[in-house]
């Protein structure tokens, strides 16, 4: 299980951006984090064209499928979607890893039992302003 942002475990940060210009302000070889929105498709295409690893935060199962089709490295979801998203990712053999937003380490065990790929604490997401 991947764990991002836990105080015991060293991990890479994610850089939350809202524009292509903000990508330039993120550290080299970093993972870009953005919300799934139609307005962000130009950013997603830019990231793909430049082979930049990215995570897409989604709100529903339809967006989980879109994120996989858009070649996201990580698909970030809320806990309520964890079982369904994990089942779909396994069924369709997604390349993307499913990460669940958590705020308490006690949540890790439940998500490990479900079999999600990983968890992400909010403190590992750094906002980059353009």
C-alpha positions as CSV (number, residue, x, y, z in Angstrom):
1,X,0.0,0.0,0.0
2,X,1.2,3.5,-0.9
3,X,1.1,6.0,1.9
4,X,1.6,9.7,1.1
5,X,1.9,12.3,3.8
6,X,2.2,10.1,7.0
7,X,4.7,11.4,9.6
8,X,6.5,8.0,9.8
9,X,6.9,7.4,6.1
10,X,9.0,9.6,3.7
11,X,7.0,10.2,0.5
12,X,6.9,12.6,-2.4
13,X,4.6,15.6,-2.3
14,X,1.9,16.4,-4.8
15,X,1.7,19.9,-6.3
16,X,-1.9,21.2,-6.7
17,X,-2.0,23.4,-9.7
18,X,-4.8,25.3,-11.6
19,X,-2.9,26.5,-14.7
20,X,-0.2,25.4,-17.1
21,X,1.9,28.3,-15.8
22,X,1.7,26.8,-12.3
23,X,3.3,23.6,-13.6
24,X,6.5,25.7,-14.3
25,X,6.6,26.7,-10.6
26,X,6.5,23.1,-9.4
27,X,9.8,21.3,-8.7
28,X,11.3,19.1,-11.5
29,X,10.1,15.5,-11.6
30,X,7.2,16.3,-9.2
31,X,3.7,14.8,-9.3
32,X,1.1,17.3,-10.4
33,X,-2.3,17.2,-8.6
34,X,-5.4,18.7,-10.2
35,X,-9.2,18.4,-9.9
36,X,-11.1,16.7,-12.7
37,X,-12.9,19.6,-14.5
38,X,-13.5,20.1,-18.1
39,X,-11.7,23.4,-17.9
40,X,-8.6,21.4,-16.8
41,X,-8.4,19.3,-20.0
42,X,-5.9,21.6,-21.6
43,X,-3.6,21.2,-18.5
44,X,-4.0,17.4,-18.6
45,X,-3.1,17.3,-22.2
46,X,-0.1,19.5,-21.5
47,X,1.0,17.2,-18.8
48,X,0.6,14.1,-21.0
49,X,2.4,15.8,-23.9
50,X,5.4,16.6,-21.6
51,X,5.3,13.2,-19.9
52,X,4.7,14.7,-16.5
53,X,3.3,12.4,-13.9
54,X,-0.1,13.6,-12.5
55,X,-2.9,12.8,-10.1
56,X,-6.5,13.7,-10.8
57,X,-8.9,14.2,-7.9
58,X,-12.4,12.9,-8.9
59,X,-15.9,13.0,-7.4
60,X,-17.7,10.0,-8.9
61,X,-17.2,6.7,-10.7
62,X,-17.7,8.3,-14.1
63,X,-14.7,10.6,-13.4
64,X,-12.7,7.6,-12.2
65,X,-13.1,6.1,-15.6
66,X,-12.2,9.4,-17.4
67,X,-9.1,9.8,-15.2
68,X,-7.9,6.4,-16.2
69,X,-8.6,7.1,-19.9
70,X,-6.7,10.3,-19.6
71,X,-3.6,8.4,-18.4
72,X,-3.5,9.8,-14.9
73,X,-0.8,8.1,-12.7
74,X,-3.0,8.4,-9.7
75,X,-6.7,8.7,-9.2
76,X,-7.6,10.4,-5.9
77,X,-11.0,9.7,-4.4
78,X,-13.0,10.1,-1.2
79,X,-13.6,7.1,1.0
80,X,-17.2,6.6,0.0
81,X,-16.0,5.6,-3.5
82,X,-13.2,3.4,-2.4
83,X,-14.8,-0.1,-2.8
84,X,-16.4,0.7,-6.1
85,X,-13.4,2.5,-7.6
86,X,-11.0,-0.3,-6.5
87,X,-13.3,-3.0,-8.0
88,X,-13.5,-1.1,-11.3
89,X,-9.7,-0.4,-11.4
90,X,-9.0,-4.1,-10.8
91,X,-11.6,-5.3,-13.3
92,X,-10.3,-3.1,-16.1
93,X,-6.7,-3.4,-15.1
94,X,-6.1,0.4,-14.7
95,X,-2.5,1.5,-14.9
96,X,-3.4,4.4,-12.5
97,X,-3.2,3.8,-8.8
98,X,-6.3,4.5,-6.7
99,X,-5.5,6.8,-3.7
100,X,-8.0,7.6,-1.0
101,X,-8.0,10.9,0.8
102,X,-7.7,10.3,4.6
103,X,-7.3,12.5,7.6
104,X,-6.7,9.9,10.3
105,X,-4.2,7.0,10.3
106,X,-6.9,4.7,11.7
107,X,-8.5,4.8,8.3
108,X,-5.6,2.9,6.7
109,X,-6.5,-0.5,8.0
110,X,-10.1,-0.4,6.6
111,X,-8.7,0.7,3.2
112,X,-6.0,-1.9,3.2
113,X,-8.6,-4.6,3.7
114,X,-10.6,-3.3,0.7
115,X,-7.3,-3.5,-1.3
116,X,-7.0,0.1,-2.5
117,X,-3.6,1.0,-3.9
118,X,-2.9,3.8,-1.4
119,X,-3.8,6.7,0.8
120,X,-3.0,10.3,0.8
121,X,-3.1,12.8,3.7
122,X,-3.9,16.4,2.9
123,X,-0.5,17.6,4.1
124,X,1.2,16.0,1.1
125,X,-0.7,18.2,-1.3
126,X,1.1,21.6,-1.8
127,X,-0.9,24.4,-3.5
128,X,1.0,26.2,-6.3
129,X,-0.4,29.5,-7.3
130,X,0.1,30.7,-10.8
